[in-house]
């Protein structure tokens, strides 16, 4: 099978970029031909009036349409697999691909099909005001991007895509990361028969690592250090538990450190390389996820599970599907510092429970989030839409 992978890369390498790269490598190792069409948001920084051009290209980009149509004519792929189309490629390409008779699969990495900023999050809290035709203008009213120009662009491009049904009419398979995400799509008019749940894979080599509580002495967090990640919730729990150490790995959002009060038992590690991250996980006793927004499928979950770390996560969005309560993790009431503190405290010294949760997570990661499992689900989705042609 020949696949054309289309993706608008972001300005900085992210978990989504890693997923795209891993998917391409996997398809190639399984004998498929893979052709790619990539653009990068970094291109805009080199263009005169790049931000203005991004505003218009998000609606229609004749250059990318011409290039993709020429590529399809030359390569004749069996399936086009879409990842991200904004801001350079534009969903205007979707009906053009459809006219050429090529089925389209799309990985739904976030909630951008329903929410202009893709997070269902604005001004410090979960928000679903933009679901429903015409309601995208709430993105402008709430200034969700802290820039009226940017918020207006995000709102209008979603309104345009929804009004001409670019996604609903042209995409043959929506590859959702969780059942929660699928439910949001279906509740907003997307065909449930076109929605497939395919969790992200953890394709790295995994060894049956030892979990010795005496060698693991802190609670770990990895990710962007920014408001939507619920960092004040984490710091509040750390303050409540001064006898427990916390370590945070990740890039600090510019200027955000001025809004944070870091307790003495919290260490900011900054950005760590691959080897440093392995050591970071191997020395932790628990993994903590404190997001206050709906993330798609955080890759830090299976990464932590690979090191037998029990996961403590908020009971919201798709997180309970990954970190199952009392199976491979513990759930706490979202944004509730006391609930989080209690969850950490209850298990911190319970050696047997920590081992059980960690081992269950490790086995779940190997079984459900392996490259083999991912490939079988992906292949099934591909064959399903091919048979419909």
C-alpha positions as CSV (number, residue, x, y, z in Angstrom):
1,X,0.0,0.0,0.0
2,X,1.3,3.5,-0.8
3,X,0.5,6.3,1.6
4,X,0.8,10.0,1.2
5,X,1.4,11.7,4.6
6,X,0.5,15.4,4.7
7,X,1.5,17.4,7.7
8,X,2.1,21.1,8.6
9,X,4.9,21.0,11.1
10,X,4.9,23.3,14.1
11,X,7.5,25.8,15.0
12,X,9.1,23.6,17.6
13,X,9.4,19.8,17.7
14,X,6.6,18.4,19.8
15,X,4.9,15.2,20.8
16,X,2.8,15.4,17.7
17,X,5.8,15.6,15.4
18,X,7.3,12.6,17.2
19,X,4.1,10.6,16.5
20,X,4.2,11.5,12.8
21,X,7.8,10.5,12.5
22,X,7.2,7.2,14.4
23,X,4.1,6.4,12.2
24,X,6.1,6.9,9.0
25,X,9.0,4.7,10.2
26,X,6.5,2.0,11.3
27,X,4.7,2.0,7.9
28,X,8.0,1.7,6.1
29,X,9.2,-1.2,8.2
30,X,5.9,-3.0,7.5
31,X,6.6,-2.8,3.8
32,X,4.5,0.2,2.8
33,X,5.6,2.9,0.5
34,X,5.4,6.3,2.1
35,X,5.4,9.7,0.3
36,X,5.3,12.9,2.3
37,X,4.2,16.4,1.8
38,X,5.5,18.6,4.7
39,X,5.3,22.3,5.3
40,X,6.5,24.0,8.5
41,X,5.2,27.0,10.4
42,X,8.9,28.1,10.7
43,X,8.6,29.1,7.0
44,X,6.4,32.0,8.1
45,X,9.2,33.6,10.1
46,X,11.3,34.0,7.0
47,X,8.5,35.4,4.9
48,X,7.8,39.1,4.7
49,X,4.4,39.7,6.4
50,X,4.4,36.0,7.4
51,X,1.6,36.4,10.0
52,X,-0.6,38.1,7.5
53,X,0.1,35.4,4.9
54,X,-0.6,32.7,7.5
55,X,-4.0,34.3,8.1
56,X,-5.0,33.9,4.4
57,X,-3.3,30.6,3.7
58,X,-5.3,28.9,6.5
59,X,-8.4,29.4,4.3
60,X,-6.9,28.7,0.9
61,X,-3.4,28.2,-0.4
62,X,-3.4,27.7,-4.2
63,X,0.3,26.8,-4.1
64,X,-0.1,23.9,-1.8
65,X,-3.2,22.7,-3.6
66,X,-1.3,22.7,-6.9
67,X,1.7,20.9,-5.4
68,X,-0.3,18.2,-3.6
69,X,-2.5,17.5,-6.7
70,X,0.7,17.2,-8.8
71,X,2.2,14.8,-6.2
72,X,-1.0,12.7,-6.1
73,X,-1.1,12.6,-9.9
74,X,2.6,11.4,-10.0
75,X,2.5,9.0,-7.1
76,X,-1.1,7.7,-7.1
77,X,-1.2,6.8,-3.4
78,X,-3.8,4.4,-2.1
79,X,-4.6,6.6,0.8
80,X,-3.8,10.1,1.9
81,X,-3.2,10.4,5.7
82,X,-3.6,13.9,7.1
83,X,-2.1,15.1,10.4
84,X,-2.1,18.9,10.6
85,X,-3.2,21.4,7.9
86,X,-2.7,24.8,9.7
87,X,-1.6,27.4,9.0
88,X,0.0,26.9,5.6
89,X,-1.6,23.9,3.9
90,X,-5.3,24.6,4.7
91,X,-8.3,22.2,4.7
92,X,-9.2,23.6,1.3
93,X,-7.0,20.7,0.0
94,X,-9.5,18.1,1.3
95,X,-12.2,18.3,-1.3
96,X,-9.6,18.5,-4.0
97,X,-8.1,15.2,-2.9
98,X,-11.6,13.8,-2.7
99,X,-12.3,14.7,-6.3
100,X,-9.2,12.8,-7.3
101,X,-10.8,9.6,-5.8
102,X,-8.3,9.1,-3.1
103,X,-9.6,8.1,0.4
104,X,-8.6,10.3,3.3
105,X,-7.7,9.3,6.8
106,X,-7.0,11.9,9.5
107,X,-5.3,11.5,12.8
108,X,-7.2,13.8,15.3
109,X,-4.3,14.9,17.5
110,X,-6.3,17.5,19.4
111,X,-9.8,19.1,19.4
112,X,-9.2,21.6,16.5
113,X,-12.1,20.2,14.5
114,X,-14.4,21.6,17.2
115,X,-12.4,24.3,19.0
116,X,-10.3,27.0,17.3
117,X,-7.4,26.6,19.6
118,X,-7.7,22.8,19.7
119,X,-7.6,22.5,23.5
120,X,-11.2,23.3,24.7
121,X,-9.4,25.6,27.1
122,X,-9.2,29.4,27.5
123,X,-8.6,32.0,30.2
124,X,-7.5,29.3,32.7
125,X,-10.4,26.9,32.4
126,X,-12.1,24.3,30.2
127,X,-14.3,25.9,27.6
128,X,-16.6,24.3,24.9
129,X,-18.4,27.5,23.8
130,X,-17.2,27.1,20.2
131,X,-18.9,23.8,19.5
132,X,-21.8,24.4,17.1
133,X,-21.9,26.4,13.9
134,X,-21.3,30.1,14.3
135,X,-20.1,29.8,17.9
136,X,-16.5,29.9,16.8
137,X,-16.7,33.7,17.3
138,X,-16.5,33.1,21.0
139,X,-12.8,32.6,20.3
140,X,-12.7,36.3,19.4
141,X,-14.9,37.4,22.3
142,X,-12.8,35.5,24.8
143,X,-9.5,36.4,23.0
144,X,-8.5,32.8,23.5
145,X,-5.0,33.4,22.0
146,X,-4.3,36.6,23.9
147,X,-4.1,38.3,20.6
148,X,-7.1,39.6,18.8
149,X,-5.5,39.2,15.4
150,X,-4.6,35.6,16.2
151,X,-7.9,34.8,17.9
152,X,-9.8,36.2,14.9
153,X,-7.7,34.1,12.5
154,X,-8.3,30.9,14.5
155,X,-12.1,31.6,14.8
156,X,-12.6,32.5,11.1
157,X,-10.7,29.6,9.8
158,X,-12.7,27.1,11.9
159,X,-15.9,28.9,10.9
160,X,-15.0,28.6,7.2
161,X,-14.0,24.9,7.5
162,X,-17.2,24.1,9.3
163,X,-19.5,26.1,7.0
164,X,-18.2,24.4,3.8
165,X,-18.1,21.0,5.6
166,X,-14.4,20.5,4.5
167,X,-13.8,17.9,7.1
168,X,-17.2,16.2,7.4
169,X,-17.7,15.7,3.6
170,X,-14.1,14.8,2.6
171,X,-12.5,12.8,5.4
172,X,-13.3,9.1,5.3
173,X,-11.7,8.1,8.6
174,X,-11.1,10.1,11.8
175,X,-8.4,8.4,13.8
176,X,-9.2,9.4,17.4
177,X,-6.8,8.9,20.2
178,X,-9.4,8.1,22.9
179,X,-13.0,7.1,23.3
180,X,-13.5,10.5,25.0
181,X,-12.3,12.3,21.9
182,X,-14.4,10.2,19.6
183,X,-17.5,11.0,21.8
184,X,-16.8,14.7,21.4
185,X,-16.7,14.4,17.6
186,X,-19.9,12.2,17.4
187,X,-21.7,14.6,19.7
188,X,-20.9,17.4,17.3
189,X,-22.2,15.8,14.1
190,X,-19.3,13.6,13.0
191,X,-20.3,10.1,11.7
192,X,-19.5,7.5,14.4
193,X,-18.9,4.9,11.7
194,X,-16.0,7.0,10.4
195,X,-14.4,7.4,13.9
196,X,-11.8,4.8,14.8
197,X,-10.0,4.9,18.2
198,X,-6.3,4.4,17.7
199,X,-4.2,5.4,20.7
200,X,-0.7,6.7,20.1
201,X,2.0,4.0,20.2
202,X,5.1,3.7,22.3
203,X,7.5,2.3,19.8
204,X,10.7,2.4,21.7
205,X,12.6,-0.6,23.0
206,X,11.4,-1.5,26.5
207,X,13.2,-3.6,29.1
208,X,11.6,-5.2,32.2
209,X,13.1,-2.5,34.5
210,X,13.5,-3.1,38.2
211,X,11.2,-1.1,40.4
212,X,12.8,-0.7,43.8
213,X,11.2,1.9,46.0
214,X,14.4,2.6,47.9
215,X,16.0,3.8,44.6
216,X,13.0,6.0,43.6
217,X,12.6,9.1,45.7
218,X,10.5,11.7,43.9
219,X,7.3,12.5,42.1
220,X,8.0,13.2,38.4
221,X,6.4,15.6,35.9
222,X,7.4,16.1,32.3
223,X,6.0,18.6,29.8
224,X,5.6,22.3,29.1
225,X,5.6,24.4,32.1
226,X,2.6,26.6,31.2
227,X,-0.9,27.4,32.6
228,X,-2.9,24.7,30.9
229,X,-0.6,22.0,32.5
230,X,-2.0,22.8,35.9
231,X,1.4,23.7,37.4
232,X,-0.1,25.6,40.4
233,X,-2.0,22.4,41.3
234,X,1.2,20.5,41.3
235,X,3.0,23.1,43.4
236,X,0.1,23.3,45.8
237,X,0.3,19.5,46.4
238,X,4.1,19.8,46.9
239,X,3.5,22.5,49.5
240,X,1.1,20.2,51.3
241,X,3.6,17.3,51.2
242,X,6.9,18.9,52.3
243,X,8.4,15.5,53.1
244,X,8.0,14.3,49.4
245,X,10.3,15.6,46.7
246,X,9.1,16.6,43.3
247,X,11.0,17.1,40.0
248,X,9.8,18.8,36.9
249,X,11.4,18.3,33.5
250,X,10.4,20.6,30.6
251,X,10.6,24.0,29.0
252,X,9.3,27.0,31.0
253,X,6.9,29.2,29.0
254,X,8.5,32.6,28.7
255,X,7.8,34.8,31.7
256,X,5.6,32.1,33.4
257,X,8.2,31.6,36.2
258,X,7.3,35.0,37.6
259,X,3.8,33.8,38.4
260,X,4.9,30.7,40.3
261,X,6.0,30.1,43.9
262,X,8.3,27.1,43.9
263,X,8.4,25.2,47.2
264,X,11.7,24.0,48.5
265,X,10.9,20.4,47.8
266,X,10.4,21.1,44.0
267,X,13.3,21.0,41.6
268,X,13.0,22.4,38.1
269,X,15.2,20.2,35.8
270,X,14.7,22.2,32.6
271,X,14.8,20.4,29.2
272,X,16.5,17.0,29.3
273,X,17.9,14.9,26.5
274,X,16.9,11.4,25.8
275,X,19.4,9.7,28.1
276,X,18.7,12.2,30.9
277,X,14.9,11.5,30.5
278,X,15.5,7.8,30.9
279,X,17.4,8.4,34.2
280,X,14.7,10.9,35.2
281,X,12.0,8.3,34.9
282,X,14.1,5.5,36.4
283,X,14.7,7.4,39.6
284,X,11.0,8.5,40.1
285,X,8.5,6.7,42.3
286,X,5.3,8.2,40.7
287,X,4.4,10.1,37.6
288,X,2.1,13.1,38.0
289,X,-0.2,14.6,35.3
290,X,-2.0,17.8,36.3
291,X,-3.4,19.3,33.1
292,X,-6.5,21.3,33.4
293,X,-7.4,21.0,29.7
294,X,-8.4,18.1,27.4
295,X,-5.1,16.8,25.9
296,X,-5.4,14.2,23.2
297,X,-3.1,11.4,24.2
298,X,0.0,12.6,26.2
299,X,3.0,10.6,25.2
300,X,4.4,11.0,28.7
301,X,1.9,8.4,29.9
302,X,3.3,5.4,28.0
303,X,6.8,6.8,28.5
304,X,6.2,6.7,32.3
305,X,4.5,3.3,32.1
306,X,7.6,1.9,30.3
307,X,9.5,2.6,33.5
308,X,6.8,1.1,35.7
309,X,5.7,4.4,37.1
310,X,2.1,4.5,38.5
311,X,0.3,7.5,37.1
312,X,-1.7,10.0,39.1
313,X,-4.0,12.0,36.8
314,X,-7.1,14.1,36.9
315,X,-10.4,12.3,36.4
316,X,-11.3,14.1,33.2
317,X,-11.1,13.9,29.4
318,X,-9.4,10.7,28.1
319,X,-6.9,10.4,31.0
320,X,-8.9,7.7,32.9
321,X,-8.7,5.5,29.8
322,X,-4.9,5.5,30.0
323,X,-4.4,5.8,33.7
324,X,-7.1,3.4,35.0
325,X,-7.9,4.1,38.7
326,X,-6.4,1.4,41.0
327,X,-5.2,-0.5,38.0
328,X,-2.1,1.3,36.7
329,X,-2.7,4.6,38.4
330,X,-4.9,6.8,40.7
331,X,-7.4,9.5,39.7
332,X,-8.0,12.7,41.6
333,X,-10.7,15.4,41.4
334,X,-9.6,17.9,38.7
335,X,-8.0,21.1,40.0
336,X,-8.4,19.9,43.6
337,X,-5.1,20.3,45.4
338,X,-6.4,18.4,48.5
339,X,-7.6,15.5,46.3
340,X,-4.3,15.3,44.5
341,X,-2.3,15.6,47.8
342,X,-4.3,12.7,49.3
343,X,-3.7,10.5,46.2
344,X,0.0,11.0,46.4
345,X,0.2,10.6,50.2
346,X,-2.0,7.4,50.2
347,X,0.3,5.5,47.9
348,X,3.8,7.0,48.5
349,X,4.9,4.5,51.2
350,X,2.7,1.6,49.9
351,X,5.4,-0.6,48.3
352,X,3.1,-3.4,47.3
353,X,0.5,-1.1,45.7
354,X,3.2,0.9,43.9
355,X,4.7,-2.3,42.4
356,X,1.3,-3.6,41.4
357,X,0.2,-0.4,39.7
358,X,3.5,0.0,38.0
359,X,3.6,-3.5,36.7
360,X,0.0,-3.3,35.4
361,X,1.0,-0.1,33.6
362,X,4.1,-1.7,32.1
363,X,2.1,-4.7,30.8
364,X,-0.7,-2.4,29.5
365,X,1.9,-0.3,27.6
366,X,3.4,-3.3,26.0
367,X,0.0,-4.8,25.0
368,X,-2.1,-1.8,24.1
369,X,0.3,0.9,23.1
370,X,2.9,-1.2,21.3
371,X,3.9,-0.7,17.7
372,X,2.2,-4.0,16.8
373,X,-1.1,-3.0,18.4
374,X,-1.0,0.4,16.7
375,X,-0.2,-1.0,13.3
376,X,-3.1,-3.5,13.4
377,X,-5.6,-0.8,14.3
378,X,-4.2,1.5,11.7
379,X,-4.2,-1.2,9.0
380,X,-7.8,-2.1,9.9
381,X,-8.9,1.6,9.4
382,X,-7.0,1.8,6.1
383,X,-8.6,-1.4,4.8
384,X,-12.1,-0.2,5.9
385,X,-12.0,3.0,3.9
386,X,-10.4,1.3,0.9
387,X,-13.2,-1.2,0.8
388,X,-15.7,1.7,0.7
389,X,-14.3,3.0,-2.5
